[in-house]
Amino acid sequence: MDLLGSILGSMDKPPSRDKKEKEMIEKQKKEIEMLKNKERDELNRFRRYAEERLARLVKDPVRQYMEFQPLDKVHRSVVHDIAEIGGLVAMSFGVEGVDRYIVVYKKEHLPSEDELAARRNGDPWNKQTAAEYAEKRKHQKWLEDERQQVGSDKESVIVVPPTNYKDKYVHLIGQESALEAAKKTESNKSYGYVPSENKRDIRSIEQTMADIQAKKKLKAQHASTTSDTIKPEPAEPTE
């Protein structure tokens, strides 16, 4: 015997499960399997039930939709699957885990906006609810029309002062003077004796600077010439 075999042989063997423990484990396995089979059978039964209801909906020429009781997510998925296969439209409403239910409609009779709003608000859909939501929609449309009408009226209103401001001063300036003053005036093209067109300096900056320098130079030359021609008078002798 090799070293590894001798070591394993010297170790204690794991404790073996007694008969009762084995029986308990087997019993639990059977119970789990029974629960799975029960759930599968229940889903199959519900599927047959849903198929029968939706088949009656398709054959009924008057009925437009089929409403189911509140269901969990698994059962609703079964109804969705059957509706899709049968060419129907399934919609879910309500709160998940509380009262979430499903309604199946024929494609040619889909729900109106009022019905969708009522079901989303948790209201049951019937003739009374339909009349209430129709009245609400009518009132809402009336309010929107009123708002639009008020807005258009504000844009088209022309504000007219209660009195004419010229009437206040007519006794001072007269009616004719007021009318003449209101006429469009034109600017006078001449100021003094020089036309306004001639008063505009059209020279460039470089030309203006050159003219200024030339004037300064001419003024300096004139000042120097004047100082040369004027000789100072001799001073009187002092006693």
GUMARVEX-502620 format. One record per residue (C-alpha): residue in one letter; x, y, z. Coordinates in steps of 0.1 Angstrom, whole numbers, padded with zeros to 4 digits, always signed. Example, Ala and Ser with C-alpha at 12.3 -4.5 7.8 and 13.67 -1.06 7.14 Angstrom:
<nodes>
A+0123-0045+0078;S+0137-0011+0071;
</nodes>
This chain:
<nodes>
M+0000+0000+0000;D+0014+0034-0009;L+0016+0064+0014;L-0016+0081+0002;G-0036+0049+0006;S-0023+0044+0041;I-0032+0080+0050;L-0068+0076+0036;G-0072+0043+0053;S-0062+0057+0087;M-0088+0086+0084;D-0122+0083+0099;K-0150+0077+0074;P-0177+0103+0070;P-0208+0096+0091;S-0234+0079+0071;R-0269+0093+0070;D-0293+0073+0089;K-0325+0058+0075;K-0349+0085+0089;E-0329+0114+0074;K-0329+0098+0039;E-0367+0092+0041;M-0372+0128+0051;I-0352+0141+0021;E-0371+0118-0003;K-0404+0130+0011;Q-0394+0167+0006;K-0385+0160-0030;K-0418+0143-0037;E-0437+0172-0021;I-0418+0197-0043;E-0425+0177-0074;M-0462+0175-0065;L-0464+0213-0061;K-0448+0218-0095;N-0473+0193-0111;K-0502+0211-0093;E-0491+0245-0105;R-0487+0232-0141;D-0521+0215-0140;E-0536+0247-0126;L-0520+0269-0154;N-0533+0244-0180;R-0568+0246-0165;F-0567+0284-0165;R-0554+0284-0201;R-0584+0262-0212;Y-0607+0285-0193;A-0593+0317-0209;E-0593+0301-0244;E-0630+0292-0240;R-0639+0328-0229;L-0620+0344-0257;A-0635+0320-0282;R-0669+0332-0271;L-0658+0368-0275;V-0647+0361-0311;K-0679+0344-0320;D-0702+0370-0304;P-0710+0397-0330;V-0722+0422-0304;R-0697+0420-0276;Q-0666+0442-0281;Y-0643+0432-0253;M-0638+0406-0225;E-0627+0416-0190;F-0609+0392-0166;Q-0608+0393-0129;P-0576+0406-0112;L-0547+0382-0120;D-0510+0378-0112;K-0483+0384-0138;V-0481+0347-0148;H-0518+0343-0154;R-0519+0376-0173;S-0491+0364-0195;V-0512+0334-0204;V-0541+0356-0215;H-0518+0379-0235;D-0504+0348-0253;I-0539+0335-0262;A-0551+0370-0273;E-0521+0374-0296;I-0527+0340-0312;G-0564+0347-0317;G-0558+0382-0333;L-0571+0401-0303;V-0556+0430-0283;A-0550+0426-0246;M-0544+0456-0222;S-0537+0455-0184;F-0550+0481-0160;G-0548+0487-0122;V-0520+0484-0096;E-0496+0455-0097;G-0501+0432-0067;V-0534+0449-0058;D-0560+0449-0085;R-0542+0445-0118;Y-0566+0430-0143;I-0566+0425-0181;V-0591+0434-0208;V-0591+0418-0243;Y-0606+0438-0272;K-0614+0430-0307;K-0591+0449-0331;E-0621+0466-0349;H-0634+0478-0315;L-0604+0492-0296;P-0611+0513-0265;S-0618+0550-0268;E-0598+0577-0250;D-0625+0581-0224;E-0625+0544-0216;L-0587+0543-0214;A-0587+0573-0191;A-0614+0558-0168;R-0597+0525-0165;R-0563+0541-0158;N-0580+0561-0131;G-0594+0530-0115;D-0630+0537-0125;P-0653+0508-0138;W-0663+0513-0174;N-0701+0513-0179;K-0727+0536-0194;Q-0728+0559-0165;T-0690+0563-0164;A-0690+0568-0202;A-0715+0596-0199;E-0695+0613-0171;Y-0663+0612-0190;A-0680+0625-0222;E-0693+0655-0202;K-0659+0661-0187;R-0643+0660-0222;K-0670+0684-0235;H-0664+0708-0206;Q-0626+0707-0212;K-0630+0714-0248;W-0652+0744-0240;L-0626+0758-0216;E-0599+0754-0243;D-0620+0772-0268;E-0627+0800-0244;R-0589+0804-0237;Q-0582+0805-0274;Q-0610+0830-0280;V-0597+0853-0252;G-0562+0852-0266;S-0574+0861-0302;D-0595+0889-0288;K-0566+0904-0270;E-0545+0904-0302;S-0573+0921-0322;V-0583+0947-0297;I-0574+0983-0307;V-0570+1006-0277;V-0589+1039-0283;P-0582+1068-0258;P-0613+1082-0242;T-0604+1118-0253;N-0583+1134-0280;Y-0552+1150-0265;K-0553+1178-0291;D-0586+1190-0279;K-0569+1200-0246;Y-0547+1226-0264;V-0570+1236-0292;H-0579+1269-0275;L-0541+1278-0275;I-0529+1266-0309;G-0561+1263-0328;Q-0573+1233-0349;E-0553+1243-0380;S-0521+1246-0362;A-0525+1212-0346;L-0531+1197-0380;E-0500+1215-0395;A-0478+1203-0366;A-0489+1168-0371;K-0477+1168-0407;K-0444+1152-0416;T-0416+1177-0415;E-0384+1177-0436;S-0350+1188-0424;N-0337+1222-0436;K-0308+1216-0460;S-0291+1249-0452;Y-0280+1263-0419;G-0271+1300-0420;Y-0255+1310-0454;V-0237+1277-0461;P-0255+1246-0475;S-0254+1216-0452;E-0238+1195-0479;N-0208+1218-0479;K-0204+1216-0441;R-0195+1179-0442;D-0157+1172-0442;I-0151+1145-0468;R-0113+1144-0464;S-0096+1113-0452;I-0077+1112-0418;E-0043+1112-0435;Q-0052+1142-0456;T-0066+1161-0426;M-0035+1154-0406;A-0013+1166-0435;D-0033+1198-0438;I-0029+1205-0400;Q+0008+1200-0402;A+0011+1223-0432;K-0009+1250-0414;K+0014+1247-0383;K+0045+1249-0404;L+0032+1279-0423;K+0023+1296-0391;A+0058+1290-0376;Q+0075+1304-0408;H+0053+1335-0406;A+0062+1340-0370;S+0099+1338-0376;T+0098+1363-0406;T+0079+1388-0385;S+0105+1387-0357;D+0134+1393-0381;T+0118+1424-0397;I+0110+1441-0364;K+0142+1456-0349;P+0143+1466-0312;E+0145+1504-0305;P+0178+1517-0289;A+0177+1523-0252;E+0177+1558-0239;P+0209+1570-0222;T+0207+1571-0185;E+0217+1601-0166;
</nodes>
